[in-house]
Amino acid sequence: MDFVIPEELSMLRESARRFVAEELMPLEAAHGQAHDIPDDLRARLQARAKELGFWAFDLPAEYGGGGVGALGMCLVFEELAQCNIPAFRAPTVFTPFLGPVLFHGNEAQKAKYLLPVIRGEKRTAFALTEASGGSDPANMATRAVRQGSDWVINGTKIFITGADKADFIQLFARTSGTGRQGITCFLIDKGTPGMRLGQQFELMSPDRPWELVLDNVRVPASQVVGDVGQGWNLAREFLDMGRLIHGPKAVGRATRALRLAINWAKQRKTFGAPLASRQAIQWMIADSEVELHAARLMVYHAASKADRGEPYHTEASMVKLYADEMMLRVVDRAIQIHGGMGLSRELPLELMYRDARSRLVTEGSQEMQRMIIASELLSGGGQIERF
Ligand SMILES: Cc1cc2nc3c(=O)[nH]c(=O)nc-3n(C[C@H](O)[C@H](O)[C@H](O)COP(=O)(O)OP(=O)(O)OC[C@H]3O[C@@H](n4cnc5c(N)ncnc54)[C@H](O)[C@@H]3O)c2cc1C
């Protein structure tokens, strides 16, 4: 088995690494605790990302993206994630982070929504979760009812990232049936009468998602993506990609935390010797590296499957489950090695810790990932070929 990163992806990773070190890290001191960056800085970074060929690196080349594939995308995200500026987690700084839904749209939808997003001219948000339970979205209460050539939508979504800045929302509503059948995906333009922002959630992580209220929102049937009643498949595809992307982000941040811990352990002396000379500290460093390596391999494996067009639904769940828990453990050890300084806002570790904790809930909780993995094993008789 060949574990070598292809030459062109290795070069891409190298330039991403340089971009992060030279242009992003210097911004961390000023923007490391803010949950957004000023619009002019966002525009400047977006322009620079376009200049360097990073903008929309993860999207298919035939639509104007960088076409680097899933493995290339993971390698770049791993580098970008090392810079701990909360706003860089959000879409639109380096890529629209679009997800697959709009690629299933018809030509008119692609022209009106997909292409402007890829060019960086429009922003979007993904609205699935409701108060009735994010883990069980099939239980959604938002309803869309057909009236003539229109659909009328009523309901409330919660925890919607970027809803305030979105030019349109990819929104899921029940159009018939129960369970996962009968869910439909709609595109709803900002300013459509009846759609408004509700409360903004203050969380322990820097994320600030929104409640989104739909009160008799009327949209023409042309705003349906794909077939009526088939929205669950679109949502699932989006979530698979989102869970895979959790992997490189966790690996990138944990790598940074481990590097900080190693540097500190070498320079900090207690009882006349550097911390790095103590076995207790060495074991924390060794355990972190082993777990990081395992997570990285899982990410590259799942991404390679995605690039070959093979199903990677279960692998994406395994990546999300393992990489996010790994990140929490590695950051936790890095804080421990730093002692009081690890808790201080002078270092990015406390922010990474809050971030790592919140990742165990977002994009499908850890329990949901375990359910997906177990269900595959149990329904397939345990005979799973991963390679
Ligand atoms: C920062 C942030 C950003 C988000 N962005 C978006 C977004 O842009 N768009 C969007 O649609 N959603 C978004 N979400 C919602 C997110 O996907 C949900 O919060 C998540 O899926 C969990 O759903 P819930 O909060 O309703 O928890 P619940 O579904 O109520 O679950 C509560 C707890 O019970 C556990 N649990 C539930 N069912 C079971 C079971 N059967 N067995 C064992 N344990 C179970 C869960 O694992 C969880 O720990 C965001 C959330 C956060 C925090």
The ligand as a MOL file (V3000), in Angstrom:
LIG
                    3D

  0  0  0     0  0            999 V3000
M  V30 BEGIN CTAB
M  V30 COUNTS 53 58 0 0 0
M  V30 BEGIN ATOM
M  V30 1 C -22.3320 25.8350 16.7120 0
M  V30 2 C -23.4210 25.0960 16.0360 0
M  V30 3 C -23.6610 25.3120 14.6950 0
M  V30 4 C -24.7140 24.6330 14.0550 0
M  V30 5 N -24.9700 24.9030 12.7270 0
M  V30 6 C -26.0350 24.3170 12.1390 0
M  V30 7 C -26.4110 24.6680 10.7860 0
M  V30 8 O -25.7760 25.5230 10.1400 0
M  V30 9 N -27.4950 24.0790 10.2450 0
M  V30 10 C -28.2330 23.1380 10.9290 0
M  V30 11 O -29.2000 22.6360 10.3510 0
M  V30 12 N -27.9020 22.7800 12.1950 0
M  V30 13 C -26.8290 23.3440 12.8190 0
M  V30 14 N -26.4970 23.0060 14.1230 0
M  V30 15 C -27.3100 22.0180 14.8390 0
M  V30 16 C -26.5720 20.7310 15.1710 0
M  V30 17 O -26.4300 19.9400 14.0160 0
M  V30 18 C -27.3620 20.0260 16.2930 0
M  V30 19 O -27.2040 20.8110 17.4640 0
M  V30 20 C -26.8850 18.6310 16.5440 0
M  V30 21 O -27.2190 17.7870 15.4630 0
M  V30 22 C -27.5190 18.0410 17.8430 0
M  V30 23 O -28.8920 18.2400 17.8430 0
M  V30 24 P -29.6330 18.8490 19.1330 0
M  V30 25 O -28.8440 20.0260 19.5780 0
M  V30 26 O -31.0410 19.0850 18.7910 0
M  V30 27 O -29.5180 17.7260 20.2220 0
M  V30 28 P -30.5820 16.5330 20.4550 0
M  V30 29 O -30.9090 15.9080 19.1540 0
M  V30 30 O -31.6970 17.0450 21.2720 0
M  V30 31 O -29.7200 15.5310 21.2980 0
M  V30 32 C -29.3640 15.8280 22.6540 0
M  V30 33 C -28.3700 14.7930 23.1370 0
M  V30 34 O -28.9930 13.5100 23.1580 0
M  V30 35 C -28.2420 12.5950 22.4060 0
M  V30 36 N -29.1560 11.6990 21.7310 0
M  V30 37 C -30.1990 12.0180 20.9380 0
M  V30 38 N -30.8200 10.9310 20.4880 0
M  V30 39 C -30.1520 9.8630 21.0170 0
M  V30 40 C -30.3050 8.4530 20.9100 0
M  V30 41 N -31.2500 7.9160 20.1550 0
M  V30 42 N -29.4420 7.6690 21.5800 0
M  V30 43 C -28.4460 8.2160 22.3300 0
M  V30 44 N -28.2620 9.5490 22.4640 0
M  V30 45 C -29.1050 10.3520 21.8080 0
M  V30 46 C -27.4480 13.4340 21.4120 0
M  V30 47 O -26.2840 12.7690 20.9980 0
M  V30 48 C -27.1500 14.6620 22.2520 0
M  V30 49 O -26.0090 14.4130 23.0180 0
M  V30 50 C -25.4730 23.6860 14.7780 0
M  V30 51 C -25.2180 23.4640 16.1360 0
M  V30 52 C -24.2170 24.1660 16.7790 0
M  V30 53 C -23.9870 23.9320 18.2300 0
M  V30 END ATOM
M  V30 BEGIN BOND
M  V30 1 1 1 2
M  V30 2 1 2 3
M  V30 3 2 2 52
M  V30 4 2 3 4
M  V30 5 1 4 5
M  V30 6 1 4 50
M  V30 7 2 5 6
M  V30 8 1 6 7
M  V30 9 1 6 13
M  V30 10 2 7 8
M  V30 11 1 7 9
M  V30 12 1 9 10
M  V30 13 2 10 11
M  V30 14 1 10 12
M  V30 15 2 12 13
M  V30 16 1 13 14
M  V30 17 1 14 15
M  V30 18 1 14 50
M  V30 19 1 15 16
M  V30 20 1 16 17
M  V30 21 1 16 18
M  V30 22 1 18 19
M  V30 23 1 18 20
M  V30 24 1 20 21
M  V30 25 1 20 22
M  V30 26 1 22 23
M  V30 27 1 23 24
M  V30 28 2 24 25
M  V30 29 1 24 26
M  V30 30 1 24 27
M  V30 31 1 27 28
M  V30 32 2 28 29
M  V30 33 1 28 30
M  V30 34 1 28 31
M  V30 35 1 31 32
M  V30 36 1 32 33
M  V30 37 1 33 34
M  V30 38 1 33 48
M  V30 39 1 34 35
M  V30 40 1 35 36
M  V30 41 1 35 46
M  V30 42 1 36 37
M  V30 43 1 36 45
M  V30 44 2 37 38
M  V30 45 1 38 39
M  V30 46 1 39 40
M  V30 47 2 39 45
M  V30 48 1 40 41
M  V30 49 2 40 42
M  V30 50 1 42 43
M  V30 51 2 43 44
M  V30 52 1 44 45
M  V30 53 1 46 47
M  V30 54 1 46 48
M  V30 55 1 48 49
M  V30 56 2 50 51
M  V30 57 1 51 52
M  V30 58 1 52 53
M  V30 END BOND
M  V30 END CTAB
M  END
